[in-house]
């Protein structure tokens, strides 16, 4: 499509599949494909090129997608794919306004960014990038944290691990506060996994995929086995979660925030927002 309609701009358009979505991590399966899934790629261009040919390129891309089978994409999916600026992609994914085209990040920028967002920014594949601008900033991120930031993050996670699992878990159990103990256990597991990734110098993905990636890196070794043992739970957790969701749905309705009842609370997010 680009070669046919935009031959003069072909070498200025970087193309790939990266960013939000389990498909960009290579983790998509039958379960994850029930939402925000479909055919699409990312087209990254400079701010200047967006002014020149961004709109007609976006129209042509969207028309191409609409002609594909099963192209009934959600609004969120449409935001994740298609034509976007290099600055816009990285700023949106990382949650910080950045000069990605200038390939620069300050230490304060690094400290503002959530680790899982960094994993999202460098996942997937870049198929073509003749200008090299998109790839240059990607390589900057892949070079990992500056040393001072890396050390600070390790220290923070060491504190979290000690405070939650090595101190407060036992104290909470001694008081008979099982809820607090469970929170300590979960946060301690998170801190342990964060430290694993920091010391491997790799960004962990979104929390629901963190252990999945950890087990891959560890080769199902002793560390991942210890995490799994620590996280062992009874089979009633899912049922209890559904019951809590049901009760919360009734409370949302009683508060006048929603009109119907649905224990899957994600369905209410956009309705509740002002």
C-alpha positions, 0 to 999 in steps of 0.5 A: 500500500505504501509503495503504491500510494506513497512511493516518495515517502516510503523510506521515511516511514518506519514500520513494525509491531510494538507497544501495548498488547500481549501480541507485541510480547508474543504472549497472545493466546486464545484467552487474550484474544477475546479483547483488543486484538486484530490485524494491524501494524504501527507506522512511525513518522517524524513530527514534520512528516506528520504535518506533510503526509500523516493524514492521507497515510492514516486514511489509506492505512485505515481503509486497508485495515477495514478490508481485512477479514475480522477487522472490527477493531476496538477503539483501544486497538485502533489507538495502539496501531496505525500512523503515529509520530515517534515522539507520540508513540514513546511519550504515550507508552512511557507516560512522560513527554519525551524528545524521542526524535532527539534521542535524549532522556534525562535522569529525571525522565528515567525516574518518572517511568514505570518499569513495565512501560519500558518493557512495552516500549521496547517489545515486538519487532521493527520491520523497517526503519530507513531513517533510523530515528525510531530505532535509535531511541529504542536502542537507548532504552534497551541500553538499560537504566543509567547506573545511578537510577539502576542502583536506586531501583535495586535499593528500593526493591530490597527495602520492599522485599525486607519490609514486606516478607522478612518483617511485616508478614510475620508480624501480621500473622502474629496479630492474626491479620491474614489480610495484611499478611496476604498483602505483604506476601503479594508485595514481597513476591513483586519485589523479589521478581523486580529484583530478579529483572533488575539484576538481569538488566531486563525490563519486566512486562506488565504484571500479569506476564511478569512471572511468565517472562521470569520463568523463561529467563530462569529456565524454570530454575530454582528462583522461579520455583521459589516464587511459585511456592511462595505464591501457592494459593487455594482454589477458592481464590477465584470464587472469592474474587468473583463474589467480591466483584458481585458485591462491589457491583451492587455497591456501585449500583446503590451509589448511583454510579451504574444502572445495571449489575455486572461482576466484571468491573472493567465493564464500568470503567468508562461509565464511572469516569466523569 
